[in-house]
């Protein structure tokens, strides 16, 4: 981690959060804006586009061959059922669902009768599902994912000998940010290496100058440092387990 230069501890008046705008006003970022009189904007630097059924068919994956499915996100859930609909495939009521978290599992209610299905979930990682998956090791698992799928999940499943097939059902696409060309923020909160890639795709000549970069996660931090930029705010950490806490801790010092 780069040493934070005291000269960069400048007052913060504006923050760009590189995530979709919250659906409600009950966001801690809005609370932060009100508490410190800040301008906080949301803008997703990347977005998801579904892989059309005609392209999916080229992978020669027969949905009927699988007895279980592993979901790591709501996007994966949405696009699995979308592709089933586009291919006129009727999902078997006996299909087993293994979800990375309880919130992902509960999201299945949008598509199935939750109480009448075999659903298992962990806390945050595939390893959390170990006990449940061991009891169903003979299943053929389908892993709906994006073209930038989390390698950790796939590696865990393959390393532990599960019969798993990745199915790329959606792609992560760089958003058009051309309208931000002349807009500047004191802090830009970045949550993934893909987000940083979007920044440079849109603005190849990007110069950090006095813009403070907040990074969430080790991979994001590494990507920013590898790009020759400065990570001014890093999360999670023992003092700040969330991005919002890390940013507020910085503002407490910079806005004295």
URMO-V779757 format. One record per residue. RES is the residue in one letter. OMEGA is omega in degrees with one decimal (none if undefined). BURIAL is I if it has 24 or more other C-alpha atoms within 12 Angstrom, else O. Layout:
# URMO-V779757
res=RES omega=OMEGA burial=BURIAL
res=RES omega=OMEGA burial=BURIAL
This chain:
# URMO-V779757
res=X omega=-179.4 burial=O
res=X omega=176.4 burial=O
res=X omega=179.7 burial=O
res=X omega=-179.9 burial=O
res=X omega=-178.8 burial=O
res=X omega=-179.7 burial=O
res=X omega=179.9 burial=O
res=X omega=178.0 burial=I
res=X omega=-175.7 burial=I
res=X omega=-178.4 burial=I
res=X omega=-178.6 burial=I
res=X omega=176.9 burial=I
res=X omega=-176.7 burial=I
res=X omega=-179.2 burial=I
res=X omega=172.4 burial=I
res=X omega=178.2 burial=I
res=X omega=-173.2 burial=I
res=X omega=177.8 burial=I
res=X omega=176.4 burial=I
res=X omega=178.7 burial=O
res=X omega=179.3 burial=O
res=X omega=-178.4 burial=O
res=X omega=179.2 burial=O
res=X omega=179.3 burial=O
res=X omega=-178.3 burial=O
res=X omega=177.9 burial=O
res=X omega=178.0 burial=O
res=X omega=177.4 burial=O
res=X omega=176.6 burial=I
res=X omega=177.3 burial=O
res=X omega=179.2 burial=O
res=X omega=-179.7 burial=I
res=X omega=-179.1 burial=I
res=X omega=-176.5 burial=O
res=X omega=-175.5 burial=O
res=X omega=178.8 burial=I
res=X omega=-177.2 burial=O
res=X omega=169.1 burial=I
res=X omega=179.3 burial=O
res=X omega=178.2 burial=I
res=X omega=176.8 burial=I
res=X omega=176.9 burial=I
res=X omega=179.0 burial=I
res=X omega=-179.6 burial=I
res=X omega=179.2 burial=I
res=X omega=174.8 burial=I
res=X omega=-174.6 burial=O
res=X omega=174.8 burial=I
res=X omega=-178.8 burial=O
res=X omega=173.7 burial=I
res=X omega=-179.2 burial=I
res=X omega=-179.4 burial=O
res=X omega=-178.6 burial=I
res=X omega=178.1 burial=O
res=X omega=179.6 burial=O
res=X omega=-179.3 burial=I
res=X omega=-179.6 burial=O
res=X omega=179.7 burial=O
res=X omega=176.8 burial=O
res=X omega=175.2 burial=O
res=X omega=179.6 burial=I
res=X omega=-175.8 burial=O
res=X omega=-178.3 burial=I
res=X omega=-177.8 burial=O
res=X omega=-171.4 burial=O
res=X omega=-177.1 burial=I
res=X omega=-179.9 burial=I
res=X omega=-179.8 burial=I
res=X omega=-179.7 burial=I
res=X omega=-179.4 burial=I
res=X omega=177.6 burial=I
res=X omega=-178.9 burial=I
res=X omega=175.3 burial=I
res=X omega=177.0 burial=I
res=X omega=179.9 burial=I
res=X omega=178.2 burial=I
res=X omega=-178.4 burial=I
res=X omega=-173.5 burial=I
res=X omega=173.2 burial=I
res=X omega=-178.4 burial=I
res=X omega=175.3 burial=I
res=X omega=-177.0 burial=I
res=X omega=176.6 burial=I
res=X omega=179.9 burial=I
res=X omega=-178.9 burial=O
res=X omega=-179.0 burial=O
res=X omega=-179.5 burial=O
res=X omega=178.7 burial=O
res=X omega=-179.5 burial=O
res=X omega=-178.1 burial=O
res=X omega=-178.8 burial=I
res=X omega=176.5 burial=O
res=X omega=179.2 burial=O
res=X omega=-179.6 burial=O
res=X omega=179.8 burial=I
res=X omega=-176.8 burial=I
res=X omega=176.9 burial=I
res=X omega=-173.2 burial=I
res=X omega=-176.0 burial=I
res=X omega=-178.9 burial=I
res=X omega=179.3 burial=I
res=X omega=-179.5 burial=I
res=X omega=176.7 burial=O
res=X omega=179.3 burial=I
res=X omega=-179.1 burial=I
res=X omega=179.1 burial=I
res=X omega=179.0 burial=I
res=X omega=-179.6 burial=I
res=X omega=178.0 burial=O
res=X omega=-173.2 burial=O
res=X omega=-175.3 burial=O
res=X omega=173.7 burial=I
res=X omega=-169.1 burial=O
res=X omega=-174.2 burial=O
res=X omega=-177.1 burial=O
res=X omega=-178.2 burial=O
res=X omega=178.1 burial=O
res=X omega=-174.0 burial=I
res=X omega=179.3 burial=I
res=X omega=179.6 burial=I
res=X omega=178.7 burial=I
res=X omega=-179.2 burial=I
res=X omega=-178.7 burial=O
res=X omega=-175.7 burial=O
res=X omega=178.4 burial=I
res=X omega=-179.9 burial=I
res=X omega=178.8 burial=I
res=X omega=-178.5 burial=O
res=X omega=-172.7 burial=I
res=X omega=-176.3 burial=I
res=X omega=-179.8 burial=O
res=X omega=-176.7 burial=O
res=X omega=177.7 burial=I
res=X omega=179.9 burial=O
res=X omega=-178.2 burial=O
res=X omega=-174.9 burial=I
res=X omega=-177.4 burial=O
res=X omega=-178.4 burial=O
res=X omega=170.6 burial=I
res=X omega=-172.6 burial=I
res=X omega=170.5 burial=I
res=X omega=-178.1 burial=I
res=X omega=177.0 burial=I
res=X omega=-176.0 burial=I
res=X omega=177.0 burial=I
res=X omega=178.4 burial=I
res=X omega=173.9 burial=O
res=X omega=-177.1 burial=O
res=X omega=177.8 burial=I
res=X omega=-176.9 burial=I
res=X omega=-177.1 burial=O
res=X omega=-179.6 burial=O
res=X omega=-179.2 burial=I
res=X omega=179.2 burial=I
res=X omega=-180.0 burial=O
res=X omega=-177.9 burial=O
res=X omega=-178.5 burial=I
res=X omega=-179.5 burial=O
res=X omega=-178.4 burial=O
res=X omega=170.0 burial=O
res=X omega=179.6 burial=O
res=X omega=176.7 burial=I
res=X omega=-173.7 burial=I
res=X omega=179.2 burial=I
res=X omega=175.9 burial=I
res=X omega=177.7 burial=I
res=X omega=-179.6 burial=I
res=X omega=-176.1 burial=I
res=X omega=177.9 burial=I
res=X omega=-177.5 burial=I
res=X omega=174.6 burial=I
res=X omega=-172.4 burial=I
res=X omega=177.5 burial=O
res=X omega=178.7 burial=I
res=X omega=176.8 burial=I
res=X omega=-177.9 burial=O
res=X omega=-173.8 burial=O
res=X omega=-179.5 burial=O
res=X omega=179.2 burial=O
res=X omega=-174.7 burial=O
res=X omega=-177.2 burial=O
res=X omega=-179.5 burial=O
res=X omega=-176.3 burial=O
res=X omega=-179.7 burial=I
res=X omega=177.4 burial=I
res=X omega=178.7 burial=I
res=X omega=170.2 burial=I
res=X omega=-179.7 burial=I
res=X omega=-175.0 burial=I
res=X omega=-172.1 burial=I
res=X omega=-180.0 burial=I
res=X omega=174.5 burial=I
res=X omega=179.6 burial=I
res=X omega=177.4 burial=I
res=X omega=177.6 burial=I
res=X omega=177.3 burial=I
res=X omega=178.0 burial=I
res=X omega=179.0 burial=I
res=X omega=-178.0 burial=I
res=X omega=176.1 burial=I
res=X omega=179.3 burial=O
res=X omega=-176.2 burial=O
res=X omega=-177.0 burial=O
res=X omega=-178.1 burial=O
res=X omega=-177.1 burial=O
res=X omega=174.8 burial=O
res=X omega=-175.6 burial=O
res=X omega=-178.0 burial=I
res=X omega=-178.0 burial=O
res=X omega=177.1 burial=O
res=X omega=176.6 burial=I
res=X omega=-179.6 burial=I
res=X omega=175.6 burial=I
res=X omega=-175.9 burial=I
res=X omega=176.6 burial=I
res=X omega=177.2 burial=I
res=X omega=-176.9 burial=I
res=X omega=-179.1 burial=O
res=X omega=178.8 burial=O
res=X omega=178.6 burial=I
res=X omega=-180.0 burial=I
res=X omega=-179.2 burial=I
res=X omega=-179.9 burial=I
res=X omega=179.5 burial=I
res=X omega=179.6 burial=I
res=X omega=178.5 burial=O
res=X omega=178.8 burial=O
res=X omega=-179.1 burial=O
res=X omega=-178.2 burial=I
res=X omega=173.0 burial=I
res=X omega=-179.0 burial=I
res=X omega=-176.8 burial=I
res=X omega=-178.4 burial=I
res=X omega=176.7 burial=I
res=X omega=-3.6 burial=I
res=X omega=176.7 burial=O
res=X omega=179.1 burial=O
res=X omega=-179.5 burial=O
res=X omega=-175.8 burial=O
res=X omega=-178.9 burial=O
res=X omega=179.5 burial=O
res=X omega=178.0 burial=I
res=X omega=-176.9 burial=I
res=X omega=179.4 burial=I
res=X omega=179.5 burial=I
res=X omega=179.3 burial=I
res=X omega=-179.3 burial=I
res=X omega=178.5 burial=I
res=X omega=177.7 burial=I
res=X omega=-177.2 burial=I
res=X omega=178.0 burial=I
res=X omega=179.8 burial=O
res=X omega=-174.2 burial=O
res=X omega=-174.2 burial=O
res=X omega=178.6 burial=O
res=X omega=none burial=O
